[in-house]
Amino acid sequence: MASITGFGGAFLRANDPKALYQWYERHLGLVKADGAFSFPAPTQQARVIVSFFKQEDEYFPPVQKAMMNLQVDDLDGVLDRLMAEGVTVDPKRESYDFGKFGWVTDPEGNRIELWQPID
């Protein structure tokens, strides 16, 4: 039977796509290859999660229609590096039995969740 085989990508609207690509390349490791941009994921630890939120839910800004969740291997290390690079980092960090979470904001105001899965 035909089936879904994995997560294909994330799509965000941008006022200046070229500048936003450059920001994601510099700070979050986005790579351009064969005319497309992607995050290298050979070390992805956990499954890709799909969650639906009510329109008015405050987990991420209601005016933002989507939020990316990127897996990291060292949440504190990544957030510390991003702060040193001048990226807007939410000081709040949360831990659960399935991982640690932190958040950053890109130059266009998009909130991005960083997740360090528990092994």
JOLINVEN-V199824 format. One line per field, one symbol per residue. phi: phi as a letter, one per 40 degrees, with the letter a starting at -180 (. if undefined). A space follows every 50 residues. Layout:
phi->???
This chain:
phi->.cacbiccibbbcacbdcccdccccccbgdbcafgbbaccbcbdcbcccb bbbcdcccdbddcccabcbbcbcadccccccccccgccbcccbbbbcbib babbbccbgccbcbbbccc
